[in-house]
Amino acid sequence: MSIVPLDALKAALPPGARLLGLDLGEKTIGLALSDITLSIATPMQTLKRSKFSADAIVLEKIIAEQGVGGLVIGLPLNMDGSAGPSAQSARAFARSFAARVPRPIVMVDERLSTAAVTLTLIEADASRKRRSEVVDKMAAAYILQGALDRMRAG
């Protein structure tokens, strides 16, 4: 399929399909999954990144197993809204993945998502080791939940 705006995502999804949220880091990809009512995002897992083709195969398997109808990918813009190397890399990943998978993909601003999740984990008294284990999948859930909330609002 292709990269679509958030307001077009719900109409492009088949009934009962879930959304998969991705937080693309340099070394890992955090994953989160929505429920079938598109209300709640749940942290799922963190994948260690390798070559795009290997990552895509793993993601395609998850999409098939979990009944995923669309993807929400975090777009790491700079604080001034400009697109730096990380945002360009995320866009390239989304374009390449869209060419492989017939699902709508939405890119959403993820500024401060990792910082917000890290602060929540610190407040929950999570150890530094535990934070490093879960921060990427929790950031993916944070990104996905924001998209779900905006879809519901309008």
C-alpha positions in Angstrom: 0.0 0.0 0.0 1.4 3.4 0.8 2.0 6.1 3.4 -1.3 7.7 4.2 -2.3 10.6 6.6 -3.6 9.6 10.0 -7.2 10.7 9.2 -7.3 8.2 6.3 -6.0 5.2 8.3 -9.2 4.0 9.9 -11.1 3.9 6.6 -8.2 1.9 5.0 -8.3 -0.8 7.7 -10.4 -4.0 7.3 -12.8 -4.7 10.2 -11.1 -6.3 13.2 -7.6 -5.4 12.1 -5.0 -4.3 14.6 -2.4 -1.6 14.2 1.3 -2.2 14.8 3.3 0.7 16.2 7.1 1.0 15.5 9.7 3.0 17.3 12.7 2.9 14.9 16.0 3.3 16.7 19.5 2.9 15.3 20.0 -0.5 17.1 16.5 -1.6 17.9 12.9 -1.5 16.8 10.3 -1.2 19.5 7.0 -2.8 18.7 3.5 -2.2 20.1 0.2 -3.7 19.1 -3.3 -2.3 19.3 -6.4 -4.3 20.3 -9.0 -5.0 17.6 -11.2 -2.1 18.7 -8.3 0.3 18.1 -8.5 1.7 21.7 -5.5 0.4 23.6 -1.8 0.1 22.6 0.2 -2.6 24.4 4.0 -2.8 24.3 4.9 -6.0 22.5 8.7 -6.6 22.0 12.0 -5.1 21.0 13.8 -6.3 17.9 17.5 -6.0 17.4 18.0 -4.3 14.1 20.0 -5.9 11.3 19.7 -5.4 7.5 16.4 -4.0 6.3 15.4 -7.2 4.4 15.9 -9.3 7.6 14.0 -6.8 9.7 11.2 -6.7 7.1 10.9 -10.5 7.1 10.5 -10.5 10.9 7.9 -7.7 10.8 6.0 -9.4 7.9 5.7 -12.6 10.1 4.4 -10.6 13.0 1.9 -8.7 10.8 0.6 -12.1 9.5 0.4 -13.7 12.9 -1.2 -10.8 14.7 -3.8 -9.7 12.1 -2.2 -6.3 11.6 -4.0 -4.1 9.1 -1.8 -1.0 9.2 1.3 0.4 10.8 2.1 3.5 12.8 5.7 4.5 12.6 7.3 7.1 14.8 8.8 10.1 12.9 11.7 11.5 15.0 11.6 15.1 14.1 14.0 17.7 15.6 12.6 19.9 18.3 12.2 22.7 15.8 10.1 20.4 13.6 12.8 19.9 11.0 13.8 16.5 9.7 17.3 15.3 10.6 19.1 12.1 9.7 16.9 10.0 12.0 13.7 11.3 10.4 15.1 10.7 6.9 16.0 7.2 7.9 12.5 6.5 9.3 10.9 7.8 6.1 13.2 5.6 4.0 12.3 2.6 6.1 8.5 3.4 5.7 8.8 3.8 1.9 10.8 0.6 1.6 8.4 -1.3 3.8 5.3 0.1 2.0 6.7 -1.3 -1.2 6.8 -4.8 0.4 3.6 -4.9 2.4 0.0 -4.1 1.2 -0.9 -2.2 4.4 -1.4 1.5 5.0 1.4 3.1 6.9 1.1 6.3 8.9 4.1 8.4 10.2 3.5 10.3 13.4 5.6 12.9 15.2 7.3 11.1 18.0 9.2 14.0 19.6 9.8 13.4 23.3 8.2 9.9 23.3 11.3 8.2 24.6 11.9 11.0 27.1 8.3 10.7 28.4 8.5 6.9 28.7 11.9 7.1 30.4 10.5 9.6 32.9 7.5 7.4 33.6 9.9 4.4 34.2 12.1 6.5 36.5 9.0 7.6 38.5 8.0 3.9 38.7 11.5 3.2 40.2 12.6 0.9 37.4 16.3 0.1 37.4 18.5 1.5 34.7 18.8 -2.1 33.3 15.1 -2.6 33.3 14.5 0.8 31.6 17.0 -0.1 28.8 15.1 -3.4 28.3 11.6 -1.9 27.9 12.0 1.7 26.8 11.8 1.0 23.0 8.6 -1.1 23.1 7.1 1.3 25.6 7.9 4.2 23.3 6.3 2.3 20.4 3.1 1.9 22.6 3.3 5.6 23.5 3.4 6.5 19.8 0.7 4.1 18.8 -1.6 5.2 21.7 -1.2 8.8 20.6 -2.3 7.9 17.1 -5.2 5.8 18.4 -6.4 8.7 20.6 -6.2 11.1 17.7 -8.1 8.7 15.4 -10.9 8.4 18.0 -11.1 12.2 18.6 -11.8 12.9 15.0 
